[in-house]
C-alpha cells in the first residue's frame, strides 16, 4: 500500500476531530525526519510504505517511547520492523485525534 493512500485517511481522521493537516504533517515529520518538501515529494511519487520508511532521513529515536494498543495489538510488542513503524504512525495520529496536546503526542 502506498503512503499516498493512507495519508488522506490520517488527515480525515484528524480533521473530523477538529485537528489539522499541519498537525498530521508535523507528526509525520517528527517520526521520519522528512522536511515538508520531501514529504510532499513522497506523496507525489506515491511510494509504498516500505520505501517511505526505508528512505526516511532520520527515524526519531524517541519513537521507542510510543506505547499502547492500536488495532488490538501493543505497538511495543510488534516484531516486524515495518509494521511497527506503521503502527507508531497510526498510534500518533490516533492520539492527535483523541485530543492529546501536541507536546505529548511528540513525546516532549
NORNORMO-V163771 format. One record per residue. RES is the residue in three letters. NEAR is the number of other C-alpha atoms within 12 Angstrom. Layout:
res=<RES | RES>
near=<NEAR | NEAR>
This chain:
res=<UNK | UNK | UNK | UNK | UNK | UNK | UNK | UNK | UNK | UNK | UNK | UNK | UNK | UNK | UNK | UNK | UNK | UNK | UNK | UNK | UNK | UNK | UNK | UNK | UNK | UNK | UNK | UNK | UNK | UNK | UNK | UNK | UNK | UNK | UNK | UNK | UNK | UNK | UNK | UNK | UNK | UNK | UNK | UNK | UNK | UNK | UNK | UNK | UNK | UNK | UNK | UNK | UNK | UNK | UNK | UNK | UNK | UNK | UNK | UNK | UNK | UNK | UNK | UNK | UNK | UNK | UNK | UNK | UNK | UNK | UNK | UNK | UNK | UNK | UNK | UNK | UNK | UNK | UNK | UNK | UNK | UNK | UNK | UNK | UNK | UNK | UNK | UNK | UNK | UNK | UNK | UNK | UNK | UNK | UNK | UNK | UNK | UNK | UNK | UNK | UNK | UNK | UNK | UNK | UNK | UNK | UNK | UNK>
near=<14 | 20 | 27 | 23 | 19 | 23 | 32 | 20 | 19 | 33 | 29 | 21 | 26 | 29 | 22 | 18 | 19 | 18 | 27 | 23 | 25 | 18 | 30 | 37 | 32 | 27 | 42 | 43 | 29 | 31 | 37 | 33 | 26 | 27 | 20 | 21 | 13 | 20 | 31 | 20 | 17 | 30 | 25 | 17 | 17 | 20 | 24 | 22 | 29 | 21 | 22 | 36 | 31 | 20 | 19 | 24 | 19 | 19 | 23 | 24 | 15 | 19 | 29 | 22 | 19 | 33 | 24 | 22 | 20 | 24 | 15 | 11 | 18 | 18 | 29 | 22 | 20 | 23 | 13 | 13 | 18 | 19 | 23 | 28 | 33 | 35 | 32 | 40 | 39 | 34 | 36 | 42 | 42 | 32 | 32 | 36 | 29 | 20 | 22 | 21 | 18 | 25 | 16 | 18 | 32 | 31 | 21 | 12>
